[in-house]
Amino acid sequence: MAHSPENVVEFVCSNCQVTHAGTPVHRSAGDHQFEPPEACGACGATAFVPTSEWIHHHE
């Protein structure tokens, strides 16, 4: 069986708009789920939006 490459999910800080790579979490199927960091490394905020949803994000 060939391995399918996974793309890292990125998250945008809602406060300062710095982009962070998601943290990979192993799932039982052998693939990964990506979670945002606990806090933004630039400003310390804790609200993130996946980059795929950023265009639809309104604050």
C-alpha positions as CSV (number, residue, x, y, z in Angstrom):
1,M,0.0,0.0,0.0
2,A,1.4,3.4,-1.0
3,H,1.7,6.1,1.6
4,S,-0.3,9.2,0.9
5,P,1.5,12.4,2.0
6,E,-0.5,14.5,4.5
7,N,-0.6,18.3,4.4
8,V,0.0,20.2,7.6
9,V,-3.0,22.2,8.7
10,E,-2.1,25.8,9.5
11,F,-3.9,28.1,11.9
12,V,-4.1,31.9,11.9
13,C,-4.1,33.8,15.2
14,S,-7.3,35.8,15.4
15,N,-5.5,38.6,17.2
16,C,-2.3,39.3,15.3
17,Q,-2.7,37.2,12.2
18,V,0.5,35.2,12.7
19,T,0.3,31.8,11.0
20,H,1.2,28.6,13.0
21,A,1.7,25.0,11.9
22,G,-0.8,22.7,13.6
23,T,0.4,20.2,16.1
24,P,0.0,16.6,14.8
25,V,-2.1,14.2,16.9
26,H,-2.1,10.6,15.8
27,R,-5.4,9.0,15.2
28,S,-6.2,5.3,15.2
29,A,-6.4,5.1,11.4
30,G,-2.7,5.9,11.2
31,D,-3.2,9.4,9.9
32,H,-3.0,12.7,11.8
33,Q,-5.3,15.4,13.0
34,F,-3.8,18.8,13.5
35,E,-4.6,21.1,16.4
36,P,-3.8,24.8,16.9
37,P,-1.2,25.7,19.5
38,E,-2.4,26.5,23.0
39,A,-1.3,30.1,22.7
40,C,0.2,32.3,19.9
41,G,3.9,32.5,20.0
42,A,3.8,36.2,19.0
43,C,1.1,37.8,21.1
44,G,-0.1,35.1,23.5
45,A,-3.7,35.0,22.3
46,T,-5.6,31.7,22.3
47,A,-8.1,32.1,19.5
48,F,-7.1,30.5,16.1
49,V,-8.8,29.9,12.8
50,P,-7.7,27.3,10.3
51,T,-6.2,29.0,7.2
52,S,-8.8,27.2,5.1
53,E,-11.5,29.2,6.9
54,W,-9.7,32.5,7.3
55,I,-11.4,34.1,4.3
56,H,-14.8,33.5,6.0
57,H,-13.6,34.6,9.4
58,H,-15.2,37.8,10.8
59,E,-14.6,39.4,14.2
